[in-house]
């Protein structure tokens, strides 16, 4: 039986080692696959694949700060101590106020980074819309690509990841 709590912690540690090796102080993740890899939790993956409804700030050390949309925070709180309300800024949801909402979102992210002493660090980002990216830039963050750190973390599998993959494949696949 796979220890899922241990797997969550071990995956986060792998990502954080990859971040440190690439001089990234934090990651701001909006991609649901990256969020699930770092936190072990997915909420409404089909809907959140096209609507940035939750996002995560992963510091180079310590627990992530998870921003979850209303009514779904309990899914994350079962596993992580710092869960906060998320906000929408994408134009399809906020219409003409998207740039303003994106600025408020970027301020929220910058506040978390400042709490962790990381506001001046290089910050890796994964997938963002134009307004989100522009707002983080305008907030004075030093942005970098999160993909190399995330890929490096995923490439070598943990024993628990292999055990989980074999369990999911079913009988007859364990040799």
N, C-alpha and C positions, 0 to 999 in steps of 0.2 A: 504494500500500500504506500503510495507516494505521500510524503509529508508536504502538503500544499503550502502551509505557513512557512516552512523551511525553504521551499522552492521560491516563494515570493521574496524572501530575504536574500537568498543566494543570487537570484537574478538581479535584484537591485544592486547588490554588491558588485556583480560583474559589470553592470553598466557604469557604476561609479568608478571602478578601476579604469575602464576604458575612457571615461571622461577625464580623469586625472592624467592619463597618458597623453591626452590631446589638449591639455591645458584649458579645459572647460570648467568653469566654476559652477555651472548649473545648466540644465536643459529645461526648455519650455516646450512641452509635448502636447500636441493637439491631435495627432494621428492615433486612432483607436487601437491599432496594432501595437504601437510603441507604448501607449498607456497601459495596455493589458500586460505587456511583457514586464514593465517596471513595477506594476502594482498587483498584478494577478487578478484584477477585477475588470469586468466589462459590463456596461450598462446599455441596454438597447442598441447593440452594435450596428444594426442596419440604419436606424435613424441617425445615430451619432456619426456614421460614416460620411454623411453629407451635411450635417448641422453640427458645428463646433459647440456642443452643449456641455462638454466637460473637458478639462485640461489639467495638466500636472506640471508643477515646478519640482524638478529633481535636483537637489543640491549635490555637490561632489561628495559630501558625507552627511549622514543623518537621514531621517525619514523624508519622504516626499510630502509636498503640500498639494492636496488634491482639491480641485474645484469641481463641484458636481452640481447638476441642475436640481432645482427644487423637487422634493419628494423622493429623490434617489440617493440622498446623502447617506442614508442608513447602509446602503450596499458597501460603501467605502469605509464607513466608521467601524464596521465589523472587523476591519483589518488594519486600519491606519489611524493614528491619533489626530492628525491635523487635516480636517475636511472642512471646506468653506463653500459658501454659495458661489456658483458660477454666474457669469453674465453673458449675454449674447451681444455681438457687435456686427455680425454679418449683414450685408445689405438685404438679403432675402427675408430677414427677420425684422430688422430695424429700419428698413427703407432709407429715407434721406438722412437719418440721424446716425448712420453707420460710422462715419469718421469720429463723431463725438463719443459714441459708445466705445469705439476702439481705443480712443485716448483714455477713457475711464478704465478699460480693461488693462491697458499697458501700465497705468498707474497702480492698479491692483497687483500686477506681476512685479513691478519695480519695488513696491512696498515689501513683498515677500522676500525678494532678493536683498533688500536693505536689512530686513530683520535677521537674515543669515550672514550679513557682512559680505554679500556677493554682488552688490549693485555695480561695482566697477570691474567685475570679472567678465571673461568671455562667456557668452550665453549661447548655447546651441539651440537651434529651433528646427522643427521638422516641417510640417505643412501648415501654411497660413494663407489666408486671403490677402489681398493687397492692403486693405485698411488695417488689418492686424499687424502686418509687417511694417507698414509705414508708421504706425503708432509706437511700436517698440523702438524703431529707429529714432523717432522724434523724442522719445523718453530718454535718449542718450545711452541706450544699451549697446554694448559691443557684441554684435550678432555674428554667429558662426553657424556652420552646418552641423546638425545633430546626427546625420545619417552615418557618418564614419564611426562614431562612438557606438551607436546602436548596432550597426552591422558587426563591429568587432566583438561586442558583447555576445551576440547571437551565434557567431560562427563556431565556437567550441562549446559543445553541449555538456551540461552538468550531468552527473550520474542520475539525478532525479528526473531530468528532462528526458533522458534516454529511457528510463523506466516508464515514464508517463507515455511516451510515444509507443513503446512496445505494448503497454496495457491497452491503448486506444486501437492498436492494430488488431487485437483480439487473439484468440487461441491459434496455435500453430505457427506463430511468428517468433517465438522465443528460442528457436533452435531445436 
